């Protein structure tokens, strides 16, 4: 099949959307499909195996208004190319996140000019109005929703103070559009049954319209190491996003630091003026916390494999790729009983110890328990690795996704160049 894979932003080495696009495109190509990625900034990093398999990237440039080193900048007049750019700036000026909409409009314009070159279009959580133009042009469409951003909005509004609550609500105003668009896409994919339930409730999607296909991990890169650093805890999370629960982990680290030698390595972009940086100073744990970012897959895998404990302190997760990557590295995992995490890691303490979300005391107890018990660490590490090998691989994700492409094509009376079964 000839697949157009859409992603409005694709952080190369972190963030579920970028990871999903990078690995899914490669594995679809290795199954024999022709895959072209259409991505806004930041663009995905394609590894050599993807390029060798024939994956191509078409850049759909935006004004990059939210990216480092100058987020929320006002562009120069010479940068404006058309009315979509003006719409993007206007959205930012009125405190709304406009990228999903403006990307969808730009990519719809591109695809309508090239509609005979593709059998199917696969959207990755953009859900902008432009997708409806793609459908009207006659291109079959499927979309992946990792989790409904309504959860992010609820937590962001709750965490904001004063007038910033209005700003947080306005920032997420694109959700109404995403709900309307998702209800008009006949086939939706998500990454966990927990997310499926939440998406149906949040966007009023009828039962039977969403199929669950878990995410995968590269088990050759994310693998156990021989040596681990005593007392090292690793967490991969957006430090200043309330949804990720990093504040509770920092409080847990402060409690643990009073009684033992530990080091928290936080894989995140940390705003020096943000709430997490302030909390690190207030708790006087700057000497116990190290923040790193910009790691490639191998560097992240090496870091996870060097830890005695990995921690996912989230208040909600639609899947939790960091949990799966830690398990693949054979690293003992402590995580919250939030969203899809119990579904992903199991509830029998064979791969992870689970604690209630928003409870730094229970989080500290669980991390301390795992640090103190070598046999428990070994059991959790081995159990996590076995669970990943049994359930989560990108090759399986791609095969199941391709099968759903065929479902969509059969519904509209079309067929790709090769069926999913033939490809497998």
PyMOL commands that set and color helices and strands:
alter all, ss='L'
color gray80, all
select helices_A, chain A and resi 16-30+48-53+77-79+83-93+99-113+115-117+130-136+150-159+164-171+174-182+193-203+242-244+246-257+275-282+297-306+321-328+341-345+360-372+374-391+394-411+420-423
alter helices_A, ss='H'
color red, helices_A
select strands_A, chain A and resi 2-7+34-39+56-59+120-124+140-144+188-190+210-212+232-236+263-267+289-292+309-312+332-336+352-355
alter strands_A, ss='S'
color yellow, strands_A
deselect
rebuild
show_as cartoon
